[in-house]
C-alpha cells in the first residue's frame, strides 16, 4: 500500500472510531498565516464591544475573567464578517462531493 493510501486509511479509521480525524498539513503555511491574521481581527472586533453582542448569526461572547479582565470567550460564525474566513468556510466546509472510502459522507460545518 502506498504512503498516501495508508495515511488516508488511518484518517478514515480514526474518523470511524472517534468521530473526527486530524489531517496534518491540510493548509499551506501561507493559508494558516492568512487565517491567523483574520482571527486576530475577529478578536479585536469582538473586544471593541463592552458586552456580548449578536447580529444575526454573528455572536461575540464577552465575559470578565478574574485574572485577565474582559475576554472574548468565543465568536460564533466569525466568517460572517470576514471575507478571508468566509472564503475558507466555503471552500473546506462545503466541498462537492465529499467522499470517504468512495462513499458519500455528510459534512458538518462549524455553524450547522
DRENKOL-580444 format. One record per atom (N, C-alpha, C): x, y, z; chain; residue in three letters; atom name. Coordinates in steps of 0.001 Angstrom, whole numbers, plus 500000, padded with zeros to 6 digits. Atoms other than C-alpha are relative to their C-alpha. Example, Ala and Ser with C-alpha at 12.3 -4.5 7.8 and 13.67 -1.06 7.14 Angstrom:
<pts>
+--------+--------+--------+-------+-----+------+
|     xx |     yy |     zz | chain | res | atom |
+--------+--------+--------+-------+-----+------+
| 500890 | 498810 | 500000 |     A | Ala |    N |
| 512300 | 495500 | 507800 |     A | Ala |   CA |
| 500900 | 501200 | 500000 |     A | Ala |    C |
| 499180 | 498810 | 499940 |     A | Ser |    N |
| 513670 | 498940 | 507140 |     A | Ser |   CA |
| 499230 | 501090 | 500730 |     A | Ser |    C |
+--------+--------+--------+-------+-----+------+
</pts>
This chain:
<pts>
+--------+--------+--------+-------+-----+------+
|     xx |     yy |     zz | chain | res | atom |
+--------+--------+--------+-------+-----+------+
| 500845 | 498826 | 500000 |     A | Unk |    N |
| 500000 | 500000 | 500000 |     A | Unk |   CA |
| 500893 | 501241 | 500000 |     A | Unk |    C |
| 499227 | 498765 | 500063 |     A | Unk |    N |
| 501354 | 503438 | 499101 |     A | Unk |   CA |
| 499788 | 500830 | 501259 |     A | Unk |    C |
| 500054 | 499161 | 498800 |     A | Unk |    N |
| 502066 | 506003 | 501824 |     A | Unk |   CA |
| 498702 | 500797 | 500073 |     A | Unk |    C |
| 501211 | 499179 | 500015 |     A | Unk |    N |
| 499184 | 508298 | 500780 |     A | Unk |   CA |
| 498768 | 499151 | 500304 |     A | Unk |    C |
| 501133 | 500881 | 499724 |     A | Unk |    N |
| 496746 | 505362 | 500808 |     A | Unk |   CA |
| 499979 | 499592 | 501474 |     A | Unk |    C |
| 499930 | 500368 | 498577 |     A | Unk |    N |
| 497972 | 504283 | 504277 |     A | Unk |   CA |
| 499530 | 501162 | 500865 |     A | Unk |    C |
| 500408 | 498823 | 499228 |     A | Unk |    N |
| 497541 | 507850 | 505574 |     A | Unk |   CA |
| 498493 | 500199 | 499917 |     A | Unk |    C |
| 501442 | 499846 | 500187 |     A | Unk |    N |
| 494033 | 508100 | 504096 |     A | Unk |   CA |
| 499255 | 498936 | 500784 |     A | Unk |    C |
| 500633 | 501094 | 499266 |     A | Unk |    N |
| 493149 | 504717 | 505571 |     A | Unk |   CA |
| 500033 | 500293 | 501504 |     A | Unk |    C |
| 499879 | 499668 | 498574 |     A | Unk |    N |
| 494431 | 505848 | 509002 |     A | Unk |   CA |
| 499021 | 501103 | 500377 |     A | Unk |    C |
| 500948 | 498924 | 499724 |     A | Unk |    N |
| 492361 | 509054 | 508814 |     A | Unk |   CA |
| 498578 | 499462 | 500075 |     A | Unk |    C |
| 501376 | 500495 | 500030 |     A | Unk |    N |
| 489194 | 507214 | 507873 |     A | Unk |   CA |
| 499727 | 499032 | 501147 |     A | Unk |    C |
| 500171 | 500898 | 498847 |     A | Unk |    N |
| 489723 | 504518 | 510533 |     A | Unk |   CA |
| 499798 | 500813 | 501284 |     A | Unk |    C |
| 500118 | 499160 | 498807 |     A | Unk |    N |
| 490234 | 507178 | 513195 |     A | Unk |   CA |
| 498652 | 500712 | 500012 |     A | Unk |    C |
| 501294 | 499316 | 500094 |     A | Unk |    N |
| 487164 | 509061 | 511950 |     A | Unk |   CA |
| 498864 | 499059 | 500407 |     A | Unk |    C |
| 501057 | 500965 | 499664 |     A | Unk |    N |
| 485002 | 505947 | 512195 |     A | Unk |   CA |
| 499999 | 499653 | 501490 |     A | Unk |    C |
| 499896 | 500397 | 498589 |     A | Unk |    N |
| 486279 | 505095 | 515687 |     A | Unk |   CA |
| 499717 | 501160 | 500958 |     A | Unk |    C |
| 500064 | 498869 | 499066 |     A | Unk |    N |
| 486429 | 508565 | 517253 |     A | Unk |   CA |
| 499021 | 501098 | 499593 |     A | Unk |    C |
| 500922 | 498971 | 500458 |     A | Unk |    N |
| 484125 | 510717 | 515134 |     A | Unk |   CA |
| 500666 | 501259 | 499472 |     A | Unk |    C |
| 499261 | 498870 | 500570 |     A | Unk |    N |
| 486852 | 513103 | 513956 |     A | Unk |   CA |
| 501334 | 499471 | 499468 |     A | Unk |    C |
| 498681 | 500369 | 500525 |     A | Unk |    N |
| 490142 | 512997 | 512080 |     A | Unk |   CA |
| 500887 | 501242 | 499982 |     A | Unk |    C |
| 499010 | 498931 | 500084 |     A | Unk |    N |
| 493275 | 515130 | 512312 |     A | Unk |   CA |
| 500789 | 499779 | 498712 |     A | Unk |    C |
| 499308 | 500115 | 501280 |     A | Unk |    N |
| 494703 | 515773 | 508867 |     A | Unk |   CA |
| 501130 | 501026 | 499998 |     A | Unk |    C |
| 498831 | 499118 | 499924 |     A | Unk |    N |
| 498197 | 517209 | 509136 |     A | Unk |   CA |
| 500293 | 500614 | 498624 |     A | Unk |    C |
| 499622 | 499263 | 501214 |     A | Unk |    N |
| 499365 | 519784 | 506564 |     A | Unk |   CA |
| 498830 | 500212 | 499038 |     A | Unk |    C |
| 501186 | 499758 | 500829 |     A | Unk |    N |
| 495807 | 520334 | 505317 |     A | Unk |   CA |
| 500076 | 501382 | 499354 |     A | Unk |    C |
| 499829 | 498644 | 500510 |     A | Unk |    N |
| 496522 | 524052 | 504943 |     A | Unk |   CA |
| 501482 | 500273 | 499739 |     A | Unk |    C |
| 498639 | 499513 | 500236 |     A | Unk |    N |
| 499633 | 525637 | 503464 |     A | Unk |   CA |
| 500358 | 501007 | 501096 |     A | Unk |    C |
| 499557 | 499035 | 498988 |     A | Unk |    N |
| 501712 | 527810 | 505816 |     A | Unk |   CA |
| 499433 | 501387 | 499710 |     A | Unk |    C |
| 500531 | 498683 | 500372 |     A | Unk |    N |
| 500594 | 530915 | 503893 |     A | Unk |   CA |
| 498517 | 500109 | 500333 |     A | Unk |    C |
| 501423 | 499990 | 499654 |     A | Unk |    N |
| 496949 | 529935 | 504401 |     A | Unk |   CA |
| 499811 | 500122 | 501511 |     A | Unk |    C |
| 500078 | 499914 | 498534 |     A | Unk |    N |
| 497494 | 529419 | 508139 |     A | Unk |   CA |
| 500295 | 501426 | 500455 |     A | Unk |    C |
| 499663 | 498615 | 499659 |     A | Unk |    N |
| 499129 | 532859 | 508345 |     A | Unk |   CA |
| 498830 | 500939 | 499687 |     A | Unk |    C |
| 501130 | 499164 | 500394 |     A | Unk |    N |
| 496208 | 534448 | 506487 |     A | Unk |   CA |
| 498809 | 499800 | 500945 |     A | Unk |    C |
| 501089 | 500307 | 499074 |     A | Unk |    N |
| 493656 | 532700 | 508714 |     A | Unk |   CA |
| 500302 | 500593 | 501378 |     A | Unk |    C |
| 499618 | 499471 | 498683 |     A | Unk |    N |
| 495590 | 533698 | 511870 |     A | Unk |   CA |
| 499794 | 501515 | 500063 |     A | Unk |    C |
| 500208 | 498546 | 500023 |     A | Unk |    N |
| 495559 | 537374 | 510865 |     A | Unk |   CA |
| 498517 | 500345 | 500061 |     A | Unk |    C |
| 501444 | 499761 | 500000 |     A | Unk |    N |
| 491828 | 537183 | 510228 |     A | Unk |   CA |
| 499390 | 499704 | 501368 |     A | Unk |    C |
| 500493 | 500327 | 498650 |     A | Unk |    N |
| 491199 | 535515 | 513593 |     A | Unk |   CA |
| 500390 | 501109 | 500977 |     A | Unk |    C |
| 499590 | 498877 | 499150 |     A | Unk |    N |
| 493209 | 538280 | 515285 |     A | Unk |   CA |
| 499078 | 501204 | 499791 |     A | Unk |    C |
| 500915 | 498886 | 500292 |     A | Unk |    N |
| 490982 | 540848 | 513540 |     A | Unk |   CA |
| 498623 | 499745 | 500610 |     A | Unk |    C |
| 501285 | 500363 | 499386 |     A | Unk |    N |
| 487849 | 538987 | 514710 |     A | Unk |   CA |
| 500069 | 500243 | 501508 |     A | Unk |    C |
| 499822 | 499794 | 498562 |     A | Unk |    N |
| 489191 | 539021 | 518282 |     A | Unk |   CA |
| 499989 | 501488 | 500338 |     A | Unk |    C |
| 499972 | 498547 | 499758 |     A | Unk |    N |
| 489939 | 542753 | 518092 |     A | Unk |   CA |
| 498617 | 500611 | 499865 |     A | Unk |    C |
| 501357 | 499490 | 500200 |     A | Unk |    N |
| 486476 | 543475 | 516728 |     A | Unk |   CA |
| 499104 | 499606 | 501172 |     A | Unk |    C |
| 500818 | 500455 | 498879 |     A | Unk |    N |
| 484846 | 541384 | 519458 |     A | Unk |   CA |
| 500286 | 500779 | 501269 |     A | Unk |    C |
| 499627 | 499308 | 498770 |     A | Unk |    N |
| 486770 | 543133 | 522222 |     A | Unk |   CA |
| 499665 | 501493 | 499967 |     A | Unk |    C |
| 500458 | 498608 | 500062 |     A | Unk |    N |
| 485582 | 546546 | 520978 |     A | Unk |   CA |
| 498644 | 500167 | 500684 |     A | Unk |    C |
| 501323 | 499953 | 499368 |     A | Unk |    N |
| 482176 | 545658 | 522429 |     A | Unk |   CA |
| 500160 | 499937 | 501516 |     A | Unk |    C |
| 499940 | 499988 | 498534 |     A | Unk |    N |
| 481568 | 546360 | 526111 |     A | Unk |   CA |
| 499455 | 498707 | 500596 |     A | Unk |    C |
| 500611 | 501245 | 499518 |     A | Unk |    N |
| 479450 | 543229 | 526493 |     A | Unk |   CA |
| 499691 | 499126 | 498800 |     A | Unk |    C |
| 500316 | 500930 | 501099 |     A | Unk |    N |
| 478322 | 540246 | 524449 |     A | Unk |   CA |
| 499127 | 500695 | 498971 |     A | Unk |    C |
| 500684 | 499333 | 501114 |     A | Unk |    N |
| 476985 | 541264 | 521053 |     A | Unk |   CA |
| 499591 | 498967 | 498973 |     A | Unk |    C |
| 500488 | 500889 | 501053 |     A | Unk |    N |
| 474846 | 539449 | 518500 |     A | Unk |   CA |
| 499425 | 500834 | 498861 |     A | Unk |    C |
| 500611 | 499447 | 501207 |     A | Unk |    N |
| 473989 | 540428 | 514942 |     A | Unk |   CA |
| 499731 | 498835 | 499073 |     A | Unk |    C |
| 500391 | 501167 | 500777 |     A | Unk |    N |
| 472051 | 537741 | 513060 |     A | Unk |   CA |
| 500721 | 498765 | 500545 |     A | Unk |    C |
| 499304 | 501195 | 499509 |     A | Unk |    N |
| 474261 | 534616 | 513301 |     A | Unk |   CA |
| 501350 | 500298 | 500643 |     A | Unk |    C |
| 498718 | 499622 | 499415 |     A | Unk |    N |
| 477337 | 536526 | 514457 |     A | Unk |   CA |
| 499818 | 500273 | 501490 |     A | Unk |    C |
| 500059 | 499792 | 498547 |     A | Unk |    N |
| 477899 | 536367 | 518228 |     A | Unk |   CA |
| 501409 | 500121 | 500555 |     A | Unk |    C |
| 498775 | 499852 | 499218 |     A | Unk |    N |
| 480770 | 537704 | 520303 |     A | Unk |   CA |
| 499594 | 499811 | 501454 |     A | Unk |    C |
| 500293 | 500222 | 498589 |     A | Unk |    N |
| 480603 | 536278 | 523823 |     A | Unk |   CA |
| 501127 | 500628 | 500826 |     A | Unk |    C |
| 499050 | 499254 | 499195 |     A | Unk |    N |
| 482363 | 538751 | 526111 |     A | Unk |   CA |
| 499719 | 499682 | 501467 |     A | Unk |    C |
| 500147 | 500271 | 498570 |     A | Unk |    N |
| 482978 | 537838 | 529765 |     A | Unk |   CA |
| 501161 | 500624 | 500759 |     A | Unk |    C |
| 498948 | 499520 | 499120 |     A | Unk |    N |
| 485002 | 539077 | 532702 |     A | Unk |   CA |
| 500715 | 498798 | 500610 |     A | Unk |    C |
| 499174 | 501044 | 499407 |     A | Unk |    N |
| 487842 | 536800 | 533749 |     A | Unk |   CA |
| 500698 | 500613 | 501212 |     A | Unk |    C |
| 499379 | 499428 | 498797 |     A | Unk |    N |
| 489154 | 537282 | 537311 |     A | Unk |   CA |
| 501483 | 500333 | 499818 |     A | Unk |    C |
| 498565 | 499775 | 500185 |     A | Unk |    N |
| 492759 | 537082 | 536108 |     A | Unk |   CA |
| 500306 | 500968 | 498853 |     A | Unk |    C |
| 499666 | 499247 | 501218 |     A | Unk |    N |
| 492615 | 538729 | 532642 |     A | Unk |   CA |
| 499077 | 501176 | 499708 |     A | Unk |    C |
| 500947 | 498928 | 500294 |     A | Unk |    N |
| 489679 | 541133 | 532805 |     A | Unk |   CA |
| 499060 | 499595 | 498871 |     A | Unk |    C |
| 500936 | 500264 | 501096 |     A | Unk |    N |
| 487470 | 541437 | 529724 |     A | Unk |   CA |
| 500645 | 499070 | 498974 |     A | Unk |    C |
| 499486 | 500956 | 500983 |     A | Unk |    N |
| 487931 | 538457 | 527382 |     A | Unk |   CA |
| 498895 | 499626 | 499017 |     A | Unk |    C |
| 500913 | 500553 | 501000 |     A | Unk |    N |
| 486332 | 537187 | 524209 |     A | Unk |   CA |
| 500040 | 498488 | 500170 |     A | Unk |    C |
| 500026 | 501449 | 499758 |     A | Unk |    N |
| 485279 | 533650 | 525179 |     A | Unk |   CA |
| 499916 | 499230 | 498679 |     A | Unk |    C |
| 500067 | 500602 | 501333 |     A | Unk |    N |
| 484277 | 532753 | 521642 |     A | Unk |   CA |
| 499221 | 500919 | 499071 |     A | Unk |    C |
| 500771 | 499307 | 501027 |     A | Unk |    N |
| 482856 | 534068 | 518422 |     A | Unk |   CA |
| 499283 | 498938 | 499191 |     A | Unk |    C |
| 500784 | 500918 | 500829 |     A | Unk |    N |
| 480047 | 532205 | 516721 |     A | Unk |   CA |
| 499924 | 500559 | 498592 |     A | Unk |    C |
| 500019 | 499697 | 501425 |     A | Unk |    N |
| 480315 | 532266 | 512935 |     A | Unk |   CA |
| 500854 | 501212 | 499640 |     A | Unk |    C |
| 499122 | 498868 | 500334 |     A | Unk |    N |
| 483359 | 534549 | 512519 |     A | Unk |   CA |
| 500070 | 500279 | 498506 |     A | Unk |    C |
| 499968 | 499781 | 501456 |     A | Unk |    N |
| 483151 | 534066 | 508745 |     A | Unk |   CA |
| 498932 | 500993 | 499558 |     A | Unk |    C |
| 501080 | 499070 | 500355 |     A | Unk |    N |
| 480007 | 536235 | 508801 |     A | Unk |   CA |
| 500537 | 501388 | 499693 |     A | Unk |    C |
| 499482 | 498645 | 500198 |     A | Unk |    N |
| 482136 | 539370 | 508990 |     A | Unk |   CA |
| 501419 | 500026 | 499434 |     A | Unk |    C |
| 498630 | 500050 | 500506 |     A | Unk |    N |
| 485431 | 538205 | 507468 |     A | Unk |   CA |
| 500043 | 499391 | 498601 |     A | Unk |    C |
| 499912 | 500543 | 501357 |     A | Unk |    N |
| 485912 | 537839 | 503707 |     A | Unk |   CA |
| 501011 | 498858 | 499878 |     A | Unk |    C |
| 498988 | 501062 | 500051 |     A | Unk |    N |
| 489020 | 535724 | 504284 |     A | Unk |   CA |
| 499435 | 498711 | 500586 |     A | Unk |    C |
| 500529 | 501206 | 499358 |     A | Unk |    N |
| 487301 | 533326 | 506697 |     A | Unk |   CA |
| 498830 | 499402 | 499226 |     A | Unk |    C |
| 501111 | 500549 | 500782 |     A | Unk |    N |
| 484195 | 533011 | 504525 |     A | Unk |   CA |
| 500538 | 499244 | 498785 |     A | Unk |    C |
| 499370 | 500699 | 501130 |     A | Unk |    N |
| 486480 | 532031 | 501639 |     A | Unk |   CA |
| 500398 | 498581 | 500413 |     A | Unk |    C |
| 499599 | 501329 | 499537 |     A | Unk |    N |
| 487906 | 529126 | 503683 |     A | Unk |   CA |
| 498792 | 499178 | 500440 |     A | Unk |    C |
| 501219 | 500698 | 499602 |     A | Unk |    N |
| 484499 | 528262 | 505114 |     A | Unk |   CA |
| 499326 | 499374 | 498785 |     A | Unk |    C |
| 500645 | 500515 | 501207 |     A | Unk |    N |
| 483000 | 527898 | 501649 |     A | Unk |   CA |
| 500824 | 498913 | 499330 |     A | Unk |    C |
| 499126 | 500932 | 500692 |     A | Unk |    N |
| 485999 | 526053 | 500274 |     A | Unk |   CA |
| 500085 | 498649 | 500691 |     A | Unk |    C |
| 499713 | 501249 | 499293 |     A | Unk |    N |
| 486505 | 523472 | 503010 |     A | Unk |   CA |
| 498835 | 499399 | 500771 |     A | Unk |    C |
| 501102 | 500609 | 499261 |     A | Unk |    N |
| 483200 | 523005 | 504811 |     A | Unk |   CA |
| 498862 | 499556 | 499103 |     A | Unk |    C |
| 501063 | 500405 | 500909 |     A | Unk |    N |
| 481032 | 522553 | 501747 |     A | Unk |   CA |
| 500544 | 499489 | 498663 |     A | Unk |    C |
| 499497 | 500503 | 501287 |     A | Unk |    N |
| 483091 | 520653 | 499160 |     A | Unk |   CA |
| 498959 | 499104 | 499345 |     A | Unk |    C |
| 500957 | 500822 | 500743 |     A | Unk |    N |
| 481089 | 518915 | 496476 |     A | Unk |   CA |
| 500719 | 499080 | 499057 |     A | Unk |    C |
| 500568 | 500769 | 498891 |     A | Unk |    N |
| 481012 | 515978 | 496641 |     A | Unk |   CA |
| 501080 | 499643 | 501011 |     A | Unk |    C |
| 499050 | 500429 | 498971 |     A | Unk |    N |
| 482655 | 514754 | 499857 |     A | Unk |   CA |
| 499869 | 498490 | 500166 |     A | Unk |    C |
| 500024 | 501461 | 499930 |     A | Unk |    N |
| 483610 | 511091 | 499976 |     A | Unk |   CA |
| 501036 | 499497 | 500995 |     A | Unk |    C |
| 499053 | 500745 | 499185 |     A | Unk |    N |
| 485246 | 508793 | 502494 |     A | Unk |   CA |
| 499933 | 498564 | 499517 |     A | Unk |    C |
| 499914 | 501356 | 500556 |     A | Unk |    N |
| 486392 | 505478 | 501049 |     A | Unk |   CA |
| 499012 | 499786 | 498858 |     A | Unk |    C |
| 500844 | 500133 | 501175 |     A | Unk |    N |
| 484381 | 506154 | 497891 |     A | Unk |   CA |
| 498514 | 500158 | 500252 |     A | Unk |    C |
| 501427 | 499859 | 499691 |     A | Unk |    N |
| 481051 | 506636 | 499713 |     A | Unk |   CA |
| 499695 | 501451 | 500389 |     A | Unk |    C |
| 500370 | 498637 | 499614 |     A | Unk |    N |
| 479240 | 509992 | 500024 |     A | Unk |   CA |
| 499889 | 500105 | 501522 |     A | Unk |    C |
| 500040 | 499812 | 498555 |     A | Unk |    N |
| 479527 | 511413 | 503530 |     A | Unk |   CA |
| 499587 | 501431 | 500307 |     A | Unk |    C |
| 500432 | 498625 | 499684 |     A | Unk |    N |
| 477755 | 514414 | 505095 |     A | Unk |   CA |
| 501099 | 500783 | 500695 |     A | Unk |    C |
| 499036 | 499097 | 499368 |     A | Unk |    N |
| 479840 | 517396 | 506154 |     A | Unk |   CA |
| 499247 | 500827 | 501034 |     A | Unk |    C |
| 500560 | 499101 | 498980 |     A | Unk |    N |
| 479094 | 519250 | 509379 |     A | Unk |   CA |
| 500925 | 501203 | 500092 |     A | Unk |    C |
| 499175 | 498799 | 499878 |     A | Unk |    N |
| 480315 | 522812 | 509360 |     A | Unk |   CA |
| 499854 | 500568 | 501400 |     A | Unk |    C |
| 499980 | 499415 | 498658 |     A | Unk |    N |
| 481029 | 524922 | 512410 |     A | Unk |   CA |
| 498697 | 500700 | 500345 |     A | Unk |    C |
| 501223 | 499282 | 499679 |     A | Unk |    N |
| 477728 | 526781 | 512081 |     A | Unk |   CA |
| 498748 | 499233 | 499591 |     A | Unk |    C |
| 501205 | 500789 | 500244 |     A | Unk |    N |
| 475314 | 523915 | 511464 |     A | Unk |   CA |
| 499461 | 499492 | 501316 |     A | Unk |    C |
+--------+--------+--------+-------+-----+------+
</pts>
